[in-house]
Amino acid sequence: MTRPTIAITMGDPAGIGPEIIMKALAHQDVHNLCRPLVIGDAERLRQAGRIVGADTAVASLGAAAEADFGVNAVQCVDLKCVPADLPFGRVSAVAGETAYRCIAKAVEIVQAGAAQGICTAPLSKEALHAAGRKFPGHTEMLAHLTGTPEVSMMLVSPKLRVIHVTTHIGLIDAIARIEPGLVERVIARGHAVLVKAGIADPKIGVCAINPHAGENGLFGHGEEAEKIAPAVEACRARGWDVRGPLPADTLFFLAGRGDYDMVVAMYHDQGHGPIKVLGLEAGVNITVGLPVIRTSVDHGTAFDIAGTGQADERSLIEALRQAVDLAPKSLAA
């Protein structure tokens, strides 16, 4: 069995990232699945290990090439950038800069061929901005670092897959940005991921913007006919099983029971709400369209419990599984 190397970024060191990493890497089945390479601060991981009761050693590496996956130690490319007295649970520019540097190093490692995918622990957008890194989140940062003009966010849970046409912008701005070309490109990116995952002819449902899909013009200003329907028709012309625009409330119900392989959401909360109702511990965030594989936990830094050992590692483990499923197998070891 091939085991791809997955670069795990520590995220915000004041959040729960270090703790869930140490908890997840205490599971032997994670190591059976992949070769985990943490990008972060070795001493912060050791501190987190003591907090969660994990007795696993942490190896401080100067480069990815030094990793020895045959020893019983967490392999960490050590950026040595977290002050020993950095408190848990507080926003800081130092923590934001650390989160950024972890991502930048992970991209460098994957692009050099030393890892086959990236799995990210959560960061704080506020801390990121305090550090002068003006990105709305991981998705936009990764697009910038890889020179990718357009990417999409896909959320995956055991019962539901949702890809977003727009994400971290206000609702009014999102509606203005939606147009047929963008919708078509998002559907195409999602279709490609599903085919790669082994679904030969995925059934895709596309959300409307307005209640009841506009009710033939009764609600809204014709957005469904103007912005969404042409994209659906263009995808159907490619021979794909794409349906919509459909009322979002009904579509998510149908997708949840298995009638659709993926839902295309028009804006952030339309797609995030149903996924998170199903449980944060099972959700995974996948950035679609990057030249590198990237998955993430579908939860935040949880500053309120950071440093207490209470954080749940299950979303990280699932994110690692998804990264392995999507990683190029020909490069794995």
C-alpha positions as CSV (number, residue, x, y, z in Angstrom):
1,M,0.0,0.0,0.0
2,T,1.4,3.4,-1.0
3,R,1.4,6.1,1.7
4,P,1.5,9.7,0.5
5,T,3.3,12.3,2.5
6,I,0.8,14.9,3.8
7,A,2.0,18.3,5.0
8,I,-0.1,19.2,8.1
9,T,0.0,22.9,8.9
10,M,-0.2,23.8,12.6
11,G,-2.6,26.7,12.0
12,D,-2.8,29.4,14.7
13,P,-0.6,28.3,17.6
14,A,-2.9,30.0,20.1
15,G,-5.8,27.9,18.9
16,I,-6.6,24.2,19.0
17,G,-4.4,23.3,16.0
18,P,-1.4,22.0,18.0
19,E,-3.7,19.9,20.3
20,I,-5.7,18.2,17.5
21,I,-2.5,17.5,15.6
22,M,-1.0,15.7,18.6
23,K,-4.2,13.9,19.3
24,A,-4.7,12.8,15.7
25,L,-1.1,11.6,15.3
26,A,-1.5,9.4,18.4
27,H,-3.8,7.2,16.3
28,Q,-1.8,4.4,14.6
29,D,-4.3,4.2,11.7
30,V,-3.3,7.7,10.6
31,H,0.2,6.5,10.1
32,N,-1.0,3.5,8.3
33,L,-2.9,5.8,6.0
34,C,-0.2,8.4,5.2
35,R,3.2,9.8,6.2
36,P,2.3,12.9,8.2
37,L,4.7,15.8,8.1
38,V,3.8,18.7,10.4
39,I,4.8,22.2,9.5
40,G,4.9,24.4,12.6
41,D,6.8,24.8,15.8
42,A,8.2,21.7,17.5
43,E,8.2,23.1,21.1
44,R,4.5,24.2,20.7
45,L,3.6,20.7,19.6
46,R,5.4,19.3,22.6
47,Q,3.5,21.7,24.9
48,A,0.2,20.6,23.3
49,G,1.2,17.0,23.7
50,R,1.6,17.5,27.4
51,I,-1.8,19.2,27.6
52,V,-3.7,16.4,25.8
53,G,-1.7,13.6,27.5
54,A,0.0,12.4,24.3
55,D,3.5,11.0,25.1
56,T,4.6,11.0,21.5
57,A,8.0,12.6,20.9
58,V,8.4,15.5,18.4
59,A,11.3,15.6,16.1
60,S,12.6,19.1,15.1
61,L,13.5,19.1,11.5
62,G,15.3,21.7,9.5
63,A,13.8,20.5,6.2
64,A,11.3,18.0,4.9
65,A,14.1,15.8,3.5
66,E,15.2,15.0,7.1
67,A,11.9,13.3,8.0
68,D,12.2,9.7,9.3
69,F,8.8,8.2,9.2
70,G,10.1,4.9,10.6
71,V,10.6,6.3,14.1
72,N,8.0,6.8,16.8
73,A,8.0,10.6,16.7
74,V,5.9,13.3,15.2
75,Q,8.0,14.7,12.3
76,C,7.9,18.5,12.4
77,V,9.6,20.9,10.0
78,D,10.4,23.4,12.7
79,L,9.9,27.0,11.9
80,K,10.9,28.0,15.5
81,C,8.5,31.0,15.4
82,V,6.3,30.6,18.5
83,P,7.5,32.4,21.7
84,A,7.5,30.1,24.7
85,D,5.1,32.3,26.6
86,L,2.5,32.7,23.8
87,P,-0.8,32.2,25.6
88,F,-3.5,30.0,24.2
89,G,-6.9,31.5,23.4
90,R,-5.8,35.0,22.4
91,V,-5.6,36.8,19.0
92,S,-2.1,38.0,18.3
93,A,0.0,39.1,15.3
94,V,2.7,36.7,16.2
95,A,0.3,33.8,15.9
96,G,-1.2,35.1,12.7
97,E,2.3,35.4,11.1
98,T,3.1,31.8,12.3
99,A,-0.1,30.5,10.6
100,Y,0.9,32.2,7.4
101,R,4.5,31.0,7.4
102,C,3.2,27.4,8.0
103,I,1.1,27.6,4.9
104,A,3.8,29.2,2.8
105,K,6.3,26.5,3.8
106,A,3.8,23.7,3.1
107,V,3.2,25.0,-0.4
108,E,7.0,25.2,-1.0
109,I,7.3,21.6,0.2
110,V,4.5,20.2,-2.0
111,Q,5.7,22.1,-5.0
112,A,9.2,20.7,-4.5
113,G,7.7,17.2,-4.6
114,A,8.5,16.4,-1.0
115,A,4.8,15.9,-0.1
116,Q,1.7,15.1,-2.1
117,G,-0.9,17.1,-0.3
118,I,-1.6,19.7,2.4
119,C,-4.0,19.3,5.4
120,T,-4.6,22.5,7.4
121,A,-5.4,23.1,11.0
122,P,-7.5,26.2,11.7
123,L,-6.2,29.7,11.7
124,S,-7.7,33.0,12.9
125,K,-8.5,35.5,10.3
126,E,-8.3,38.3,12.8
127,A,-4.8,37.2,13.8
128,L,-3.8,36.9,10.2
129,H,-4.9,40.4,9.5
130,A,-3.1,41.7,12.6
131,A,0.1,40.3,11.1
132,G,-0.5,42.3,7.9
133,R,-1.6,39.2,5.9
134,K,-4.8,40.5,4.3
135,F,-6.4,37.3,3.2
136,P,-10.0,36.3,4.0
137,G,-8.8,32.8,4.8
138,H,-6.9,29.7,3.7
139,T,-8.6,29.4,0.4
140,E,-7.6,32.8,-0.9
141,M,-4.1,32.6,0.6
142,L,-3.4,29.3,-1.1
143,A,-4.6,30.7,-4.4
144,H,-2.2,33.6,-4.0
145,L,0.8,31.4,-3.0
146,T,0.2,29.0,-5.9
147,G,-0.6,31.7,-8.5
148,T,-4.1,30.3,-9.1
149,P,-6.5,32.8,-10.4
150,E,-9.7,31.1,-9.2
151,V,-10.5,28.3,-6.8
152,S,-13.6,26.9,-5.1
153,M,-14.4,25.8,-1.6
154,M,-15.9,22.3,-1.2
155,L,-17.3,21.0,2.1
156,V,-17.6,17.3,2.6
157,S,-19.4,15.3,5.3
158,P,-20.4,11.6,5.3
159,K,-23.8,12.5,3.9
160,L,-23.2,15.7,1.8
161,R,-20.8,17.4,-0.5
162,V,-21.2,21.1,-1.2
163,I,-19.2,23.4,-3.5
164,H,-19.5,27.2,-3.2
165,V,-19.8,29.7,-6.0
166,T,-18.9,32.5,-3.6
167,T,-17.5,32.4,-0.1
168,H,-16.1,35.1,2.1
169,I,-17.9,38.1,0.9
170,G,-21.1,39.8,2.0
171,L,-24.4,38.5,0.7
172,I,-25.2,41.6,-1.5
173,D,-21.7,41.4,-3.0
174,A,-22.1,37.7,-3.5
175,I,-25.3,38.1,-5.5
176,A,-23.7,40.8,-7.6
177,R,-20.6,38.5,-8.3
178,I,-22.6,35.5,-9.4
179,E,-22.8,35.1,-13.2
180,P,-23.2,32.2,-15.6
181,G,-19.5,31.8,-16.4
182,L,-18.5,31.6,-12.7
183,V,-21.3,29.2,-11.9
184,E,-20.3,27.0,-14.9
185,R,-16.6,27.0,-13.8
186,V,-17.5,26.0,-10.3
187,I,-19.7,23.2,-11.4
188,A,-16.9,22.0,-13.7
189,R,-14.3,22.0,-10.9
190,G,-16.7,20.0,-8.6
191,H,-17.5,17.6,-11.4
192,A,-13.8,16.9,-12.0
193,V,-13.1,16.2,-8.3
194,L,-16.0,13.8,-8.1
195,V,-14.9,11.9,-11.2
196,K,-11.3,11.7,-9.8
197,A,-12.8,10.3,-6.6
198,G,-14.4,7.5,-8.5
199,I,-17.9,8.7,-9.2
200,A,-18.1,8.2,-13.0
201,D,-21.3,10.1,-13.7
202,P,-22.0,12.4,-10.7
203,K,-25.5,13.8,-10.2
204,I,-25.2,17.5,-9.3
205,G,-27.9,19.8,-7.9
206,V,-27.5,23.6,-8.2
207,C,-29.1,25.9,-5.7
208,A,-31.2,28.9,-6.5
209,I,-30.5,32.2,-4.9
210,N,-34.1,33.1,-4.0
211,P,-36.7,31.2,-2.0
212,H,-38.6,28.6,-4.0
213,A,-36.1,29.2,-6.9
214,G,-37.8,32.6,-7.5
215,E,-41.3,31.1,-7.9
216,N,-41.3,32.1,-11.6
217,G,-40.4,35.7,-10.8
218,L,-42.4,36.1,-7.7
219,F,-39.3,36.4,-5.5
220,G,-36.2,38.3,-6.4
221,H,-35.3,40.0,-9.7
222,G,-34.9,37.1,-12.1
223,E,-31.5,36.0,-10.8
224,E,-32.2,32.3,-11.4
225,A,-32.9,32.8,-15.1
226,E,-30.2,35.3,-15.6
227,K,-27.3,34.0,-13.5
228,I,-27.7,30.3,-12.9
229,A,-29.9,28.6,-15.6
230,P,-27.5,29.3,-18.5
231,A,-24.6,27.7,-16.6
232,V,-26.8,24.6,-15.9
233,E,-27.7,24.3,-19.5
234,A,-24.1,24.7,-20.6
235,C,-23.0,21.8,-18.3
236,R,-25.9,19.6,-19.5
237,A,-24.7,20.3,-23.0
238,R,-21.4,18.6,-22.0
239,G,-23.3,15.5,-21.1
240,W,-23.3,16.0,-17.4
241,D,-26.2,15.2,-15.0
242,V,-26.7,18.7,-13.6
243,R,-30.0,20.0,-12.4
244,G,-31.2,23.4,-11.3
245,P,-31.6,26.0,-10.2
246,L,-33.5,24.3,-7.4
247,P,-34.9,25.5,-4.1
248,A,-32.1,25.2,-1.7
249,D,-34.1,23.9,1.3
250,T,-35.5,21.0,-0.8
251,L,-32.2,20.3,-2.6
252,F,-30.2,19.9,0.6
253,F,-32.8,17.4,1.9
254,L,-32.7,15.4,-1.3
255,A,-28.9,15.4,-1.3
256,G,-28.7,14.4,2.3
257,R,-30.7,11.2,1.6
258,G,-28.5,10.4,-1.4
259,D,-30.3,11.7,-4.5
260,Y,-27.4,14.0,-5.4
261,D,-23.6,13.5,-5.3
262,M,-22.9,17.2,-4.9
263,V,-24.8,20.5,-4.2
264,V,-23.6,23.8,-5.7
265,A,-24.3,26.6,-3.2
266,M,-24.4,30.2,-4.3
267,Y,-23.1,31.8,-1.1
268,H,-21.3,31.0,2.1
269,D,-24.1,30.4,4.6
270,Q,-26.3,28.6,2.1
271,G,-23.7,25.9,1.9
272,H,-22.1,26.0,5.3
273,G,-25.2,25.8,7.4
274,P,-26.4,22.3,6.3
275,I,-22.9,20.8,6.5
276,K,-22.4,22.2,10.0
277,V,-25.7,21.0,11.3
278,L,-24.5,17.5,10.4
279,G,-21.6,17.9,12.8
280,L,-18.3,19.8,12.9
281,E,-16.4,16.7,13.8
282,A,-17.1,15.0,10.5
283,G,-16.8,18.0,8.1
284,V,-13.9,18.5,5.8
285,N,-13.0,21.6,3.7
286,I,-11.4,20.9,0.3
287,T,-9.9,23.7,-1.9
288,V,-10.8,22.8,-5.5
289,G,-8.8,24.1,-8.4
290,L,-5.4,24.4,-6.8
291,P,-2.3,22.7,-8.4
292,V,-1.8,21.1,-5.0
293,I,-4.2,19.0,-2.9
294,R,-5.5,20.8,0.1
295,T,-8.0,19.6,2.7
296,S,-8.9,21.1,6.1
297,V,-10.9,20.7,9.3
298,D,-14.3,22.3,9.0
299,H,-14.1,24.2,12.3
300,G,-12.3,27.2,13.7
301,T,-9.5,27.9,16.2
302,A,-11.9,27.4,19.2
303,F,-10.0,30.0,21.3
304,D,-12.6,29.4,24.1
305,I,-11.2,25.8,24.7
306,A,-7.7,26.2,23.4
307,G,-5.1,24.9,25.8
308,T,-7.5,22.8,27.8
309,G,-7.1,19.5,25.9
310,Q,-10.8,19.3,25.1
311,A,-10.5,19.7,21.3
312,D,-11.9,16.9,19.1
313,E,-9.4,15.6,16.5
314,R,-11.9,13.7,14.4
315,S,-12.3,16.3,11.7
316,L,-8.6,16.5,11.3
317,I,-8.4,12.7,10.9
318,E,-11.2,12.8,8.3
319,A,-9.4,15.7,6.5
320,L,-6.2,13.5,6.3
321,R,-8.3,10.7,4.8
322,Q,-9.7,13.0,2.2
323,A,-6.2,14.3,1.4
324,V,-4.9,10.7,0.9
325,D,-7.9,9.9,-1.3
326,L,-7.1,12.9,-3.6
327,A,-3.3,12.7,-3.5
328,P,-1.4,11.6,-6.7
329,K,-0.6,8.0,-6.0
330,S,2.2,7.8,-8.5
331,L,4.4,10.0,-6.2
332,A,3.5,8.3,-2.9
333,A,6.0,6.0,-1.1
